[in-house]
Structures are given as C-alpha cells and as structure tokens.
Amino acid sequence: MNINTDMIVLYVDDVAASATFYADQFGRKPVDQTPGFALFALDGGMKLGLFLRQVVQPRTSMTGGGCELVVMTESRDQVDAIVAQWRTRKIAIGEDAADAPFGYTAVALDPDQHRIRVLYDPRA
C-alpha cells in the first residue's frame, strides 16, 4: 500500500481571518473558500486546509501550538528577511532567529497561535 500525505488541516476560529493571514504569507489566494473551510494549494503538491473549529466533526479541543507548519528556505539571509517581514506586518514572533541543532530557524504565530517555523537547513 502506498500512502501519500498531501494536506495539513489547521483548526481555526475565523476562516476568513486565517485565510487572509495565510494568503499574505504565501502570496496566493485560497483555491477554495467557504465560511467553514479554506484550501490553499502550495508548492510541491502540498495543500493547507483551514477548518472552522466550531463545526469540525468529531469535535476537537485542539488549539494552536499542537504542531508546526515548516517553511524551508535556501539561506540564513532568507530566514532573517522573512522574520523582518513578520515584524513589519506585526505578526507575533514565538522564537527569534537562532541556530538550532537542525539549522537556522525562527517561529511566528498565526491568529490561532499555530506555529509557523521558517528554517534554513544547510544539510538539505
């Protein structure tokens, strides 16, 4: 059996607000959006779904911080540039850019406190 993972779903309190946030981050609009769900098609075939927390079945109590969306970069300078953009846009910074055992990284928080990690891994 071949299993392909091609979508991550985040539970959000306000689909429209979260879709606006991610459209700004990704530089693209959702490919589909309703009051209860928004879908982004990302590079490499991956998709990001934003599902209204109050209507998902079975019910969930999951809030932000339970996982991370990781954005890979090609250099340390790109990590720093993205963090500078986050600051300009008044996006909450969860972790300033720093060296870690797995690369040079920083973390921002979306409106629901989901973590977005930007990472340069020189081994990749």
Backbone bond lengths (Angstrom), bond angles and torsions (degrees), N, CA, C in turn:
res aa  C-N    CA-C-N  psi(-1)  N-CA   C-N-CA  omega(-1)  CA-C   N-CA-C  phi
1 M - - - 1.447 - - 1.522 109.12 -
2 N 1.316 115.54 130.80 1.452 121.73 178.72 1.527 108.23 -105.07
3 I 1.319 117.46 120.60 1.461 121.96 -179.54 1.515 108.49 -110.36
4 N 1.329 115.98 125.06 1.460 121.60 178.02 1.519 109.47 -109.94
5 T 1.319 116.26 125.18 1.454 121.28 175.72 1.519 107.20 -98.32
6 D 1.341 116.36 119.71 1.458 117.69 -177.02 1.523 113.75 -136.17
7 M 1.363 117.64 9.01 1.455 118.24 179.09 1.520 110.54 -149.63
8 I 1.321 114.28 141.48 1.456 123.31 171.74 1.524 106.18 -116.50
9 V 1.337 116.33 137.05 1.463 120.92 178.11 1.525 108.25 -117.37
10 L 1.321 115.73 128.65 1.455 122.14 174.42 1.524 108.14 -108.67
11 Y 1.322 116.92 136.94 1.459 121.42 176.65 1.525 108.35 -88.86
12 V 1.331 115.74 128.25 1.464 121.27 -173.49 1.518 110.84 -128.92
13 D 1.327 116.63 158.25 1.458 121.93 178.68 1.521 113.02 -86.67
14 D 1.320 117.61 -24.00 1.461 121.99 -177.62 1.529 107.92 -143.94
15 V 1.334 116.44 101.33 1.462 120.72 -175.82 1.524 111.18 -59.55
16 A 1.317 117.92 -44.98 1.468 120.65 -177.73 1.528 111.32 -61.37
17 A 1.324 117.27 -44.91 1.477 120.72 -179.77 1.527 110.43 -65.42
18 S 1.319 117.07 -42.98 1.462 119.69 179.85 1.518 111.47 -68.37
19 A 1.335 117.64 -37.65 1.462 120.65 177.47 1.521 110.52 -63.41
20 T 1.321 117.28 -39.92 1.463 120.81 176.85 1.525 110.40 -63.23
21 F 1.337 116.64 -43.87 1.464 121.65 179.29 1.531 110.25 -58.66
22 Y 1.343 117.19 -50.84 1.462 120.10 -176.71 1.522 112.32 -72.18
23 A 1.326 118.57 -31.70 1.465 120.23 175.00 1.520 109.70 -60.82
24 D 1.312 116.61 -39.76 1.464 121.36 177.88 1.526 110.31 -66.62
25 Q 1.324 117.21 -41.42 1.467 120.82 -179.24 1.519 112.43 -67.56
26 F 1.337 116.27 -42.68 1.462 120.99 -174.69 1.522 113.60 -89.52
27 G 1.333 117.20 -13.55 1.456 119.43 -177.29 1.522 112.47 68.91
28 R 1.324 116.71 28.34 1.470 121.68 178.49 1.514 109.50 -153.41
29 K 1.315 115.11 154.20 1.462 121.00 179.89 1.529 110.04 -88.04
30 P 1.325 117.03 160.66 1.461 118.88 174.62 1.535 110.10 -63.20
31 V 1.331 116.21 148.08 1.458 120.19 176.84 1.524 110.54 -80.89
32 D 1.318 117.11 -17.53 1.461 122.70 177.08 1.519 107.61 -152.94
33 Q 1.328 116.12 141.19 1.461 118.89 178.61 1.521 110.02 -154.28
34 T 1.331 115.25 131.94 1.459 123.64 173.13 1.525 106.14 -128.97
35 P 1.332 119.09 175.51 1.464 118.95 176.79 1.537 113.55 -61.37
36 G 1.331 117.34 -21.99 1.457 119.39 -177.15 1.517 115.99 -107.05
37 F 1.349 118.02 -5.88 1.460 119.81 -175.00 1.522 110.20 -160.44
38 A 1.328 116.07 143.74 1.466 122.12 172.19 1.519 107.77 -134.09
39 L 1.321 116.01 144.60 1.459 121.32 -178.17 1.519 110.26 -128.29
40 F 1.333 115.77 126.98 1.458 122.93 174.96 1.517 109.02 -109.17
41 A 1.327 117.34 135.65 1.457 123.08 171.42 1.526 106.63 -96.99
42 L 1.329 116.43 118.55 1.462 121.83 -176.40 1.521 110.65 -103.92
43 D 1.318 115.80 170.02 1.455 120.66 177.74 1.522 110.45 -60.64
44 G 1.314 116.14 150.49 1.454 121.39 176.66 1.527 113.75 77.94
45 G 1.334 117.43 8.16 1.450 120.50 178.48 1.518 115.39 89.83
46 M 1.313 117.90 -7.30 1.463 120.94 179.59 1.517 109.75 -72.91
47 K 1.337 115.97 147.72 1.461 121.78 176.76 1.531 108.93 -123.82
48 L 1.328 115.40 150.64 1.459 121.83 175.14 1.514 107.69 -121.70
49 G 1.329 116.04 122.85 1.450 121.47 176.11 1.517 110.08 -106.20
50 L 1.310 115.85 141.55 1.464 122.54 175.74 1.524 106.44 -117.73
51 F 1.323 117.05 110.33 1.463 122.96 -171.88 1.520 108.84 -111.29
52 L 1.328 116.48 130.56 1.458 121.76 -179.93 1.525 109.86 -61.83
53 R 1.312 116.58 115.96 1.466 123.57 -174.26 1.534 112.06 -56.50
54 Q 1.319 116.51 -36.93 1.461 120.08 -173.61 1.531 113.68 -70.97
55 V 1.326 118.55 -16.03 1.468 120.16 -176.72 1.520 114.21 -115.08
56 V 1.335 118.32 -8.99 1.460 120.01 -177.09 1.537 109.81 -63.31
57 Q 1.333 115.04 140.15 1.459 121.08 176.99 1.522 108.66 -123.54
58 P 1.300 120.02 137.51 1.452 125.23 -8.02 1.531 110.84 -65.15
59 R 1.318 116.18 155.10 1.461 122.87 -177.45 1.523 110.43 -53.29
60 T 1.320 115.12 149.63 1.460 119.93 177.31 1.524 110.09 -132.47
61 S 1.295 115.13 148.56 1.459 120.04 173.02 1.526 109.88 -106.10
62 M 1.336 116.51 5.17 1.463 121.98 -177.97 1.522 110.46 -58.86
63 T 1.310 114.27 132.42 1.456 120.64 174.49 1.518 108.16 -123.16
64 G 1.312 116.71 177.72 1.455 120.88 -179.12 1.515 112.47 -58.51
65 G 1.322 114.89 154.82 1.452 121.05 178.68 1.511 113.58 97.94
66 G 1.332 117.75 -5.83 1.452 121.08 -178.69 1.515 113.45 -79.91
67 C 1.330 116.80 -13.82 1.466 121.55 177.94 1.526 107.59 -158.42
68 E 1.308 116.28 178.35 1.460 121.00 178.65 1.521 110.15 -130.66
69 L 1.305 115.27 142.84 1.446 122.24 168.21 1.522 104.99 -96.54
70 V 1.336 117.55 121.28 1.459 120.87 -175.20 1.530 109.66 -106.65
71 V 1.323 115.18 128.94 1.455 122.95 178.01 1.528 106.96 -111.69
72 M 1.324 116.06 114.83 1.462 120.62 -179.60 1.529 110.13 -83.28
73 T 1.334 115.94 143.86 1.462 121.52 177.18 1.524 108.83 -122.31
74 E 1.321 115.26 173.61 1.460 120.71 -178.81 1.522 113.19 -101.61
75 S 1.356 117.23 -2.50 1.466 118.77 -179.08 1.522 110.81 -163.09
76 R 1.323 114.59 162.40 1.467 121.04 173.26 1.530 110.05 -61.92
77 D 1.346 115.75 -38.74 1.461 120.07 -179.82 1.529 111.38 -60.05
78 Q 1.334 117.34 -36.69 1.462 119.97 178.14 1.526 110.87 -66.48
79 V 1.329 117.45 -38.88 1.464 120.34 175.89 1.524 109.05 -58.68
80 D 1.327 116.52 -49.17 1.465 120.64 -179.54 1.531 111.79 -61.67
81 A 1.331 117.48 -39.07 1.463 121.00 179.96 1.535 110.81 -66.23
82 I 1.325 117.33 -39.80 1.463 120.49 178.90 1.523 110.34 -66.56
83 V 1.328 117.07 -41.98 1.468 120.17 178.05 1.532 109.63 -62.42
84 A 1.319 117.58 -40.01 1.472 120.57 177.39 1.530 110.59 -61.98
85 Q 1.337 117.28 -40.62 1.468 120.51 176.76 1.524 110.57 -63.75
86 W 1.330 117.37 -42.84 1.468 120.60 177.69 1.521 110.08 -56.53
87 R 1.324 115.87 -46.52 1.461 119.74 -178.51 1.531 110.79 -62.96
88 T 1.336 117.54 -43.00 1.465 121.70 178.53 1.519 110.86 -60.18
89 R 1.329 116.52 -37.17 1.474 121.62 -178.86 1.527 112.38 -86.07
90 K 1.333 116.69 3.87 1.476 122.28 178.94 1.526 112.72 62.07
91 I 1.338 115.66 33.63 1.464 121.45 176.52 1.525 107.59 -82.81
92 A 1.326 116.17 136.47 1.465 120.92 -178.92 1.526 110.16 -63.76
93 I 1.325 115.16 130.61 1.459 121.67 177.64 1.529 107.51 -97.39
94 G 1.323 116.64 120.65 1.455 121.09 178.43 1.515 112.26 -86.69
95 E 1.333 115.87 -29.91 1.465 121.26 -180.00 1.522 107.82 -152.55
96 D 1.324 116.42 123.29 1.459 120.61 176.71 1.526 110.52 -65.91
97 A 1.315 116.03 159.30 1.459 121.58 178.83 1.528 110.37 -58.87
98 A 1.326 115.06 132.24 1.464 120.92 -178.77 1.520 109.20 -162.18
99 D 1.316 114.50 160.29 1.461 119.74 173.80 1.513 109.77 -75.43
100 A 1.328 115.85 139.89 1.461 123.52 176.48 1.524 107.12 -133.84
101 P 1.313 118.53 166.44 1.471 119.71 -179.60 1.528 113.45 -57.78
102 F 1.325 117.80 -22.93 1.470 121.49 -176.55 1.528 112.85 -105.24
103 G 1.341 118.26 5.27 1.455 120.91 177.23 1.524 112.71 140.92
104 Y 1.317 115.38 -167.16 1.465 123.09 178.80 1.521 106.92 -98.16
105 T 1.331 117.79 126.10 1.455 120.10 -165.78 1.517 113.01 -149.62
106 A 1.332 114.97 160.05 1.462 123.63 173.08 1.527 107.35 -150.39
107 V 1.334 116.01 161.92 1.469 120.80 -178.06 1.524 109.98 -132.95
108 A 1.340 115.31 134.30 1.462 122.30 171.68 1.524 108.08 -113.85
109 L 1.325 115.97 165.15 1.463 121.66 179.16 1.523 109.01 -120.84
110 D 1.341 116.48 132.25 1.462 119.96 178.04 1.529 109.87 -81.09
111 P 1.327 119.31 -178.66 1.472 120.12 -176.67 1.532 114.34 -59.49
112 D 1.343 117.74 -23.03 1.467 121.76 178.59 1.524 112.33 -100.64
113 Q 1.325 116.29 10.42 1.463 123.91 179.54 1.522 113.20 72.83
114 H 1.353 117.88 18.57 1.459 120.48 170.99 1.523 107.43 -70.08
115 R 1.310 115.76 142.78 1.461 121.44 -175.83 1.530 110.90 -88.67
116 I 1.324 116.11 133.09 1.462 122.47 173.53 1.520 106.34 -117.56
117 R 1.317 115.44 111.90 1.467 120.29 -179.38 1.522 108.89 -99.75
118 V 1.313 116.53 128.04 1.449 121.82 171.47 1.520 106.07 -101.20
119 L 1.334 117.14 134.79 1.463 120.40 -169.94 1.515 111.81 -142.62
120 Y 1.316 115.04 133.22 1.456 121.40 166.62 1.522 106.39 -112.13
121 D 1.320 115.70 117.37 1.464 122.05 178.33 1.524 107.09 -112.69
122 P 1.326 118.08 106.38 1.456 120.36 -176.58 1.531 112.63 -64.11
123 R 1.316 117.68 -15.06 1.472 121.15 179.49 1.527 112.06 -84.91
124 A 1.325 116.83 -13.04 1.480 119.89 -176.34 1.504 111.81 -77.89
